Every structure is written in structure tokens, then in C-alpha cells.
Amino acid sequence: MDYEESLMIKIAWYYYFENLTQQSVADTLGITRMRVIRLLEKARQTGIIQFHLRKDGENRMKLERGLMDAYGLKDAFIVPSSQDKSQINAGIAEAASMYITERLTEHSLINMGYGDTPSRILNNLATLAERPITCVSLTGGVSYYLPDTRSNVFNAKLHLIPTPLLASSKEMADAMRQEASVMEVSRMISLAQLTVVGIGAMHETATIFKTGILNRNDFLYLQMQGAVGDLLSHFFDKDGNLIETPLESRLISTSLTKLKELQNVIGVAAGDVKVDAIRAALKGGYLDVLITDDRTASRLLDEDKEV
């Protein structure tokens, strides 16, 4: 072992195991800080210093990179799968809240979609935020965005589209869209730094069916048209293409075309029943970031390879 290799080992020990600063290492060994930096880098390149992630962390990083490469995402964030299926939404909503909180600035404006998971995220953000967050609704349906009854603190300023999600007729929907209060909120959507959306599945547990907005006949009709899921209550096929139905003309909801134009669209969804819907949303190019769990991520990547 030559002198330089011995010196690299000594520097690595002081820096990584005794937690000395680079300057403290330099002072201890009587060399310059720049030489410490160069030898630390050489120690990494030659394998004297080797880094190992915990196995579960390494697997999640591989899944995140796989999703980003496969679907052209800016980022992916994966959490461990929950054994309790009833807790899936709660788990990823909590992770999404922390992800978003770290990216908020003092004057951040957040677009928020409709659904169980976005509702949980909104309540988490408003409960944890040190300063009021400002949110804009992407759909009609005021009650879907109001505070959870369990929230003691709701530190959020809400700008809500003052209409139902689904109007009784096309004519009624057209008239409501022209209302000044509706147009004012709609204009704010383009100004947001972040947009958060849930991804709905063609399943009886989906919020839009569970809440009675759409009924069993609507469900069957959409299935016959090839629907696999929805974003903001706009239904799409397996390739992410919008399915044009009479329901579309009655919806008060930000269009999928508009959603594609927004910056930093974060999709939050997980679970076996949502895999087809998530994949279609990714293929459609509607999302910049996906937050999901490792089981869902694995299925998205494994089944993508089989296609």
C-alpha cells in the first residue's frame, strides 16, 4: 500500500466515520483542504470509498428511475405499500403532502383536483402549513374542497369554482361557465406553481361513483366506450385519449388539454384497481410527477414491458 492510498484511507476515516469537516481533516493531517477534496474524490473513483443504500431504499430508487425513464416524468416518489388496503390513500396522501410542502414558497398557488386522495392532501397541507396556503379548485363541486370535519386547523385560502361538478344539462353548464365568478377562478388556474390531481379507476369504489355523481348506467356506458379511468372526471381510454360522451358537455371541470399545459402536474394514486388508469394517464402525458407506492410502481413497469 503506497503513501497516497494510506492517506486516502485516513482522510475517509476522519471525514465519514469521525464526522470531521474537510477543513478539520486538513488541519489534523497538515495538508490543504483542496488536497482533502481531491483525495476524497479519488477515493470514490478507485473504490476505497463505497456507498451502499439499504436494500429497500435501493429498490425504490430503481422503481422511481424506471418510471421516469418509461413515461418521461420529471420526478417520481414512491412509498412502501400498505398491507391494509383501506390505508393506501391515506399513506400516499401523507407522502404527497410532505413532497409538496418542501416545494412551497411563501406565495405559492396550488391547483387542487377532485377526489378522495386530493381531499386528504388538501386537509394535510392546511393542517400542517405554518402560513396559509392558497388553493384553486380545478372542478366545480364546492363541498369536495371544504375542510374535513376532523381538522382542528385549516390554514388555507380557497378559491373555489362556485358550481356543481356536473350540471343538469349542457345549456346549464354553458351558462355557468360564463358567470364572472367562475371565469375569475378559472383564470387563476394558469398562475399556479403546482397542480395536484388524483386518478380515478373504473371501479365501484371510485369517488365519482361512490358519491352518486354518476350512476350504475353511466358506469356501464363508459365501460362500453373503453374507459379505463378519469382525471378531473374526464374519462379516457387505455392510451389516455379523452372519451367524448354526453357527460363531457355537462361537466364543470378543467379540460385535459388545459391540464397538459400546466406546469408541475403531480398525480397521486396507488392500488391494484388503479394500475390501468394510472398507466393510461401516464401514456396520455398529463403528469409531470407521479406519487405512488412500490407495488403499484412495480406493476406499472412490469406490465409496460409485456405490452
N, C-alpha and C positions, 0 to 999 in steps of 0.2 A: 504494500500500500504506500503510495507516494505522499509527499507532504501536502499537495493541494487536495487530494481526496480526504486525507485526515482532517484538514482544515474545514472542508465542506461538511463533514460529519459533525464536527464540533459546532459549527455555525448553526446547522439544522437542529442540533440538540438544544442549544441555548434558545433559539428562536421559537421552535414549535413545542418543546417539552417544558422549558422553564419560563416561557412566555416573556422573554426579554424583547424589548424593541430592537429594531435594526441598529439604531444608534448605540444602545446599551451593549449589544453584541460587539459592535465595532470598538467601543471603548474598552471592553473587557479583554479583547484579543489584540488591541493595539493596532488595528487596521482601519481603513476608511469605511464609511457607511456605503459608498459606491461599490467597494470591493465585496462587502457583505451581500449587497443586492445581486451583483453579478454571479457570485458563487452559489447563492440560493437558487438562481435560475439555472445554473449549470447542474446543480444537484438534482433538480427536477428533470432536466433533459437526459441526464445519464442514469436515472433510476435510483439514485441514492435516496431521494425523497419520493415516496409513492403514496398516492391518495386512494382511499377506498371508501365508497359510500356504503352505508348499511344496505343489505340486500333489498329490502322493501323499498327504500328510497331510490336505489338504482333502477328497479323495475318501473317505478312510477315515472322517473325521468325518461326512460326509454319509451314509455307509452305517450308521454307528452310530446316528445320529439317526433314520434311516429305519426301522431295526429296532425301536428303542424306540417310535416312534410307531405302527408297524404292529401290533406284538404286545403293547403295554402293558408293556414291560420297564422296570425301574428303571435298568438300565445295559446297555451292550454294549461289548465291547472287541474290536477287530479287528486282526489282524496280517497282514503281507504273505503272500500264498500262496507255498508252496514249489514249485519246479519238480520236485523229487524227491518223488513221491507217498509213498514209504516214510518220508519225514521229516515228513509232515503232523502226525501225532500228537505227535511229539517237539517240534515247533515250538509248537503251541498249548498243550502241557503246560507248556513253559518259560514262556510268556507268562502262563498261568493261575497258575503258582507265584509269579511276581512280583506279579501282581494281588492274590493272596490275602495274601502276605507283608506288603504295605503296609497291609492292613486287620486284621492280627492284633494283639491286645493280649496282655498278659502272661498272662492267664487264659483265653484263647480256647479254645473247644472246637469242633472241626471234624468234621462228619459226612462220611464218605467212601464213595462208591459203588463198585461193582464194575466192572472193565473195564480195558482196556489204558491208556487215557488217564488215568483217575483213579489207577491204579497208578504211572504215571510222575510225576504231580503229587505224590503222597504221598512218593515217593522224593526228588524235588527239594526239597520242603519240609523233609523230615527231614535232608537233607544240608546245606542252606543255613542252617537255623534257628540263631540264636545261643543260644536257650534251647529246651528240649524243647517240642514241640508235642503237644497231646493230641487224638487222633483216635478217633472211634467208627465202627465199620463199620455200614453200612446193610443188609447182607445176611449170610447165612451164607457159608461158604467161607473158612476161616481162611487158607489158603495164598495167596489172592489179595491179601492185605493185608500180607504179610511183606516184609522188605527185599529189594531187588534184590541179587543176588549181587555186583554191581559197586559197591555202595555201601560205601565205607570207613567212613563215619559215618552213623548212622541215629538222629538226635536226636529220637525221637518216642515217646510213650507211647500204646500201642494198647489200646483196649477192643474186643475182637472178639466177635461172636456165635459161640459155640463149637458150630457145627453145619455140616453141608454146605449148599450153596446149594439143592440140590434133593434132597428126601428120597425114599426108595424108595416111599412110599405116603402117602396123606392121613392115615392114622392115625398113622404115624410122625412126620409133620410136626406134627400137632396135639399129640402128646406132647412133642416137643422144644420147641415154643413155650411150654409150661407149665413148663419147667425154670427154677428160680430164677435160674441164671446167665444164661440167655437173657433173661428178663424184666428183669433188672437192667440189662443193656446196652441193651435196647430203651427203657427209661425215660430213659436218658441222652440219647437222640436229640433229645428235645424241648428240651433245655437248650443245644443248640449255637448259636453265633452265625453260623456259616456251614455250608452244605451243598454238597458238590461231587459232581456226577453226570456220567457220560458218557452218550452217546446212541447206542444200538446200531442198526444198519441191518439190514434183511432181506437179508443178503448173506453169502456163504460165508466172507468174511474176518472177520465179526463174532466177537468173543471167545467168546460163548456157544456158537457152533457150532464154532469153531476148536479150543476146548479139549475138545470132546466131551461137554459137559454136555447138549446137545441134539443129536440126530442128524438125518440127511437126511429121515427120515419126519416128524419133528417140524417141520422147516423147511417141508416141503410142506404139512403140515396147517395151520400158522399162516398161510401164504400164502393158502390157500383160505379161511381165515376173515377175510381182509382186512388182516392185519397188515402194517404198513409199518416198524415199529421197536420198540424197547423202552427203558424206563428201569428200572434195577434188576431187569432180567429180567422185568418185567411188559410184555406186548406190547399195542400199541394200534393203532387204525385211523388212517386219514388225517386224521381230525378230533381225534385224541388220546383217543378213548374206549377204555377198557380192553376187551380181548377176553377174555371168560370161556372158559377151556378147562380140561380136567382138570389141566394143568400147574400152574395157579394154586394148587390146593389142596395141592400138594407143595412149593411154594416157601417158603423161609425168607428173606423179604425185606420191607423196609418198604413198605407199600402206597402206591399212587399217591394215595389220599385223604389219607394221612398226609403225603406229600411236599408236597402243596398247602398244608398247614397250616404248614409250616416257614418260617422267615424266611431271606431271603438265599440262595435256592437258585441255585447257579451251574451252568449247563450248559456243558460243554466238548466241542465236536465240530466236525469240518470234513471236507470231501471230497465229491466228486460223489455217491458212493454213499449218503451220509448226508443229502442235502438233504431228501428226503421225510420221513425220520424226524425231523429237526430241526424242520421245519415243523409236523408233527403234534404234537410235544412243545410247541411254542410255542402252537399253537391250543388245546391242552388246558389251558393256563395253569399248567403245572408249574414254570416257570422264572421267576426274577426278573432274572437276568443271563445273557447269552449271550457266551461267548468263542469266536470262530471266526476264519476267515481271510477275506480280501476276496473271493475267488472264490465261496466258499460264501454269503457275505452278499449278493452281487450276485444270485445265483440265487434265494435266498430272497425277495428283494424283486421281481425281475423276474417270477418265476412267480406270486407272490402277486397282482400287478397283472392277470395274464392270467386268473386264476380268476374 
